[in-house]
């Protein structure tokens, strides 16, 4: 079982930001703080692995788009 890397006080502050704080302003602006909390719970190694997997996925999508029939080169 892995250890939660997010300090409980930090998580509480993100879930219930103090009035007038930058965190409250971010939430009001529309930032998904639950996503931030989820990511901060991951270990640094887990974050890197997820980023690497996302980069692989993007490369695969770009490759598929490049090979797609009828593809036009981008405007220059």
TAGIGI-V539649 format. One record per residue. SS is DSSP state (H for helix, E for strand, L for the rest). Layout:
ss=SS
ss=SS
This chain:
ss=L
ss=L
ss=L
ss=L
ss=L
ss=L
ss=L
ss=H
ss=H
ss=H
ss=H
ss=H
ss=H
ss=H
ss=H
ss=L
ss=L
ss=L
ss=L
ss=L
ss=L
ss=H
ss=H
ss=H
ss=H
ss=H
ss=H
ss=H
ss=H
ss=L
ss=L
ss=L
ss=H
ss=H
ss=H
ss=H
ss=H
ss=H
ss=H
ss=H
ss=H
ss=L
ss=L
ss=H
ss=H
ss=H
ss=H
ss=H
ss=H
ss=H
ss=H
ss=H
ss=H
ss=H
ss=H
ss=H
ss=H
ss=H
ss=H
ss=H
ss=H
ss=H
ss=H
ss=H
ss=H
ss=H
ss=H
ss=L
ss=L
ss=L
ss=L
ss=L
ss=L
ss=L
ss=L
ss=L
